[in-house]
């Protein structure tokens, strides 16, 4: 997805679900002012807050005091998207977003 589509689809202040590769589910909320939160849906996982910004290929996030990481979003079926981090030429899926 291009950065503008990522913003209009996900960064609206409306919560959506993110599932990690290990199966942990989070309620994610990205607001239009560049802030974000994640809250575990189940017992595992921790609540946290951070910031986001768009870049040329997707978006970048920084949770708490951690360094920023950048990602792309790839549509993967109806109401499902893969969030991928690319290291040189290898893309790794770090979450699946769903609405």
QUIKALIN-V843723 format. One record per backbone hydrogen bond with DSSP energy under -0.5 kcal/mol. CO is the residue of the C=O (numbers start at 0). NH is the residue of the N-H. E is the energy in kcal/mol with one decimal. If there is no record, write none. Layout:
[[CO:NH:E] [CO:NH:E]]
This chain:
[[1:5:-2.0] [2:6:-2.3] [3:7:-2.3] [4:8:-2.0] [5:9:-2.7] [5:10:-1.0] [6:10:-0.9] [9:11:-1.1] [9:29:-0.6] [15:27:-3.2] [16:97:-2.5] [17:25:-2.8] [18:95:-2.0] [19:22:-2.0] [23:19:-2.9] [24:40:-2.8] [24:41:-0.7] [25:17:-2.5] [25:27:-0.7] [26:38:-1.9] [27:15:-2.0] [28:30:-0.5] [28:36:-2.1] [29:12:-2.4] [30:33:-1.7] [33:51:-2.1] [34:30:-2.8] [35:49:-2.2] [36:28:-2.3] [37:47:-2.0] [38:26:-3.3] [47:37:-2.4] [48:63:-2.0] [49:35:-2.1] [50:61:-2.2] [52:59:-3.1] [57:54:-1.9] [58:70:-3.3] [59:52:-1.9] [60:68:-2.4] [61:50:-2.2] [61:63:-0.5] [62:65:-2.4] [68:60:-2.8] [70:58:-2.1] [71:83:-2.7] [73:81:-3.1] [76:75:-0.5] [76:79:-1.3] [78:98:-1.2] [79:75:-3.0] [80:96:-2.8] [81:73:-2.8] [81:83:-0.6] [82:93:-3.0] [82:94:-1.2] [83:71:-2.5] [84:86:-0.5] [84:91:-2.9] [85:87:-0.6] [86:88:-0.7] [86:89:-2.4] [88:90:-0.6] [89:86:-2.5] [91:84:-2.6] [91:93:-0.5] [93:20:-0.5] [94:82:-2.8] [95:18:-2.4] [96:80:-2.4] [97:16:-2.1]]
